[in-house]
Amino acid sequence: MVITRFLTADKVKNKVQSILKSLCLPINIGLRDFYNMAPRTIELTFPAVDLSNKKMRFINQKTFPHMPVWAAVVIGSSLPMLFPLVKV
């Protein structure tokens, strides 16, 4: 999946995992675990378009608690009408 001409989903995934690793967090940490482990309240919410239902969805620790943080970043960074879909 391509997010921009130069930035691929794999590059975004690797960068987010690198940041998590530098914070001494598991590279595949889920949104709920990230929320619970953060030293202060950090509620990450990513907008996403559900093309099958034609609805806007919001990905966070309440709606998709087990989704890895990197996957939420990739999905929230994509443009569904221009690039391949990410299935959850």
N, C-alpha and C positions, 0 to 999 in steps of 0.2 A: 504494500500500500504506500502511496506517495502522498505526503502532506503538502510539500511544496516542491518546486523543481529540484532543490538541492537537499531537502531534509526528508528522509524517509522515516516510516514508522519505526523501523529497527534502530535508527539513529536516536530518535526520541526516547525509545525504550531504554537503550543503552545509557543515554545521558541521565535519565531519571534514576535508573538503577545505580549508576555511579554516585549520584548525589546521596541516595539512600545509604549506600555503603560507606560513604565518607561521614555520615551521621551515625554510623554503627548500628544501622537498622537493617533488617533482612531485605534483600533486593526484591523479593516478591511479597512484601507486606501488604495485607489487605487494608481497605479504607477504614474499617472499624478498628483494627489493631493499631493503625497509624494514629487515629483519633485518640485512642486510649493511651498510647505511649508518648504522645507529644507532651512536652513539658508545660505547655499552656494550651488553652483551647484553640485548636486550629481545625475549622470545619471546611474541608475542601469540597467544593461543589462544581461539577463540570457539566455544561450544557451538551446535550446530544440530541440528534434527530432520529426518531424511530421511523424509518421509511415504510416499514410494513404496515404500521398503524397510522402513519402520517401525523405523528404527535411529537411534541418537544418533550424530552425527558431530562431529568436532572440526576446526575450520578453523584452520590455521596455515601457516607457511612450508614445512613438509614435505608437508602433505596437499594444499594448493592454492597452490603457490608463485606463480602468476601472477595470483591474484585480487587486485583492488585492496583496499587497506586499508579504504576507505570501505564497500565491499560486504560485507566480513567483519563490520564493525561493524553494518551494517543487518541482516544475516542473524542475527547473534548477539543482536540486540536485539528480534527479533520473537517473537510468540507464535503458533505455527502453527495452533492450533485456533480462534483468534479473528480472525485477520487473513489477507489474501490471501498466497499463497505467493510466494517468490522462487525462481526457477529458476536453477540454476547449470549 
